């Protein structure tokens, strides 16, 4: 093995900090996808600070960062327009005993940006609003079952969804049995499901795009690879086939179901109005988060007035406990959301994200092909939401090869659990990333030729998020 192959990239301070994290915080992080098991052993950087498209770890290393904040920081860290709006509200108080005028302004701004919705209610995270959407659908239909798209990886931390994953400990079987699954893109299979559970299914919930991430049944890292299940071929599209969403809309109407679009990932990245704005199909309810606050905690449940009002005070039916969160309307987070929405619309951020992603994808593919690994390092996804797959010598998804890839990226100053771009990236950042990928590909080729990446791992491989045992 060459000297460059054995050269160590060490993060001693981060390693110590990770030990401290595990001593006090279960899993060592507040989100499983940020856990150090998602990174090569002893190479999980602990972040000191970030600015724009760069972050610095506590060991003093600077990285070009992708997938910032699990896709939430799409404008880059410490964005001046967002910070200005937040600082203005911080000096005016953040939470009151009655609604703030900021709640009025934020709702107006959101509904102007997402005109397919008639009412909106804000919260702090995606799980809150997706569960609220499911609860509302059950209430208005009087039906118990929830039909989720089985090809989509994540909907909520709540029991109705987590019970369907390998991490179902603590969730009664009676709860999980009420959640059924349908395949994306297959209207006939979905209709069969609705017929089998005639008058029992309250809602169909899915991401409107085809594949933003692989499904939770995959033994591979869900937020970064491009596969539905182990052994599948790489996913080649994210746009739905023509007529699919329209057909799903018709099925929901015919069977009396509520159609829910989970726009956590597609919101803003597909268009300012989300995927529903791009594809022109209007759901009954939709949920937004992630990019909405550029790292500040804010999410939204939006939809038809007659449904949403069931959680309000201006109707004559039975009340629905829709959402009631102490911190859901913190003024500074809503101010951040307004600044984000304004920036997206005025500066054409979605188009910028697509242009950056297209340039990055083309460069990575060219670098991989040039080193003879173009069939093994595969970039997939919409340009604004790129993921990559790492395949072994048999072109099968491999956690070991992923570990090699991540390890070499980190050593080259690229922190990339995915290739999801932010608008803060510059040409120099993209060029640097492509150069580092080319260097990684040279080592990847050696591992493929040896049919064994183990000598380049220096520890255990990265692990899937959803797994039953530690």
Phi, psi and omega in degrees: 000140181291158179303320181297336181283337183257354182296131185268141170248112189248147178229070187297319181290319177296321179298317178294318180295324177297323176296319177296320179299312181295331180291336186241334187239119179304125181086349178075010179198163181266000174222129183301325181291347177262003183296155181288348174287348177274359184233161177304150185303129179067012179235046175253096185296139172261126192276138174270309182194169178217153174210127182062232181265010183244147170229155178240135175268172185284355173271357177095005180275142175254140180232148160280126189250138175238156181065030188309127178058039183054047178080004185277331185263077186274346178262357185096158183290145176054045180297126189299322181292321178290315181297323179299316180294320180294313181299323180299321181281329180301325179284351183251003182097150188247343186202132186230174181280348177227163181302145175272155175299337178297329179295322176296311184294320181293319178296317178298317180295317180298310184292333174289329181277327179243075188291350176287348178258150181251335177219159181215147172225133186264151175215199186251333182216166185295322182300321179303313188280327177291321177293323176297321178296318179294316179299317180296318179298319178296321182293314186284335179264339185071021183249152186267332191273149176241129178254114180256154173285116184289348180268000180253144198279332191201137177234324185193155173278356184279163192302322185301334177256311185300333177297343180269356183259170176298343180263058186263008181303135178089000182249123183298142178301328181297331177285312183297325182297340180276355177254124179239165187233148174232152181276144178292137173085357185245092183292324181296316179295324179293319178294322176300318179297315181294328178287320180298321179250051183307128178063021178246339187270118182282324186204157167251122180237132183201163166280131185293335176280159185298299185216100175272337178204163174285170185284160180293347178283348179291138176279009180256166185297115190295325188275000187230336184269172183242044182231146176283315179212159180304133178092347177290159173284160181300142177290137187250354182212159172238342178283141177291153175295148181306130177090350184293307182295324176297319178294323178293322177300317180293320178298315180300316180295316184292326182262005176072028180262157172270130178264120183243126174259122173273106183254027180304316181268317185285336180302124182076318181290330178274317172196167180303328180265014179082189179293329179297327176288329180282316186269346174076022176247126186263119176280169173285320179223152174212155183234139182232157176185216177044259186300342185302327183248001184050043178105338174279148189281106176202137175221171185213139168251126183227160177164198183297141182299317184295330176280309183300323183294343176296340174266010182247208186240359185249058175207168184252003183269188178291138183287145176245128176282087190284290177212135176211096187237129181304318186255010184297335183241032173309131189297322184289328178290321177293324175297320176299316180298318178297319179294321178297311181300316179297317180296316178302313184289312186286329184254003178060047187296320182302317178296322177298316180300319180294318180296316179296316180296320179296319179294318179294313182300316180297318180293318180294317180297319179294317179296317180294317179297321181296333179261006177077022180237022182297337177268003185239332172249106192242123178263130182223163173111170173295146186303330180277359186211056186283138171236167177228153176242145178242117186249148180276190183296340176262011180061036175252147179304136186222123174290329179294314179291329174297320179298315176302313182298311181296318182300315181288325175299313180301315180297333178270004178085028178235118179259104192215080170293344173212184172246034178287121188271159167243159182288352179282346179297140175249174180302321181296324178294316179296315180299318179298317180299315181296320178298316180295319179300319179300319178295320178296320182297328178297319178289320179302319178298319178297319179295321178296317180297325178279349183056031181197107180278354187309315182299343182259005185268323181056039178147186183293153177286163174295158186240157176290149177296307183273105176210149187285323183245156179293000000 
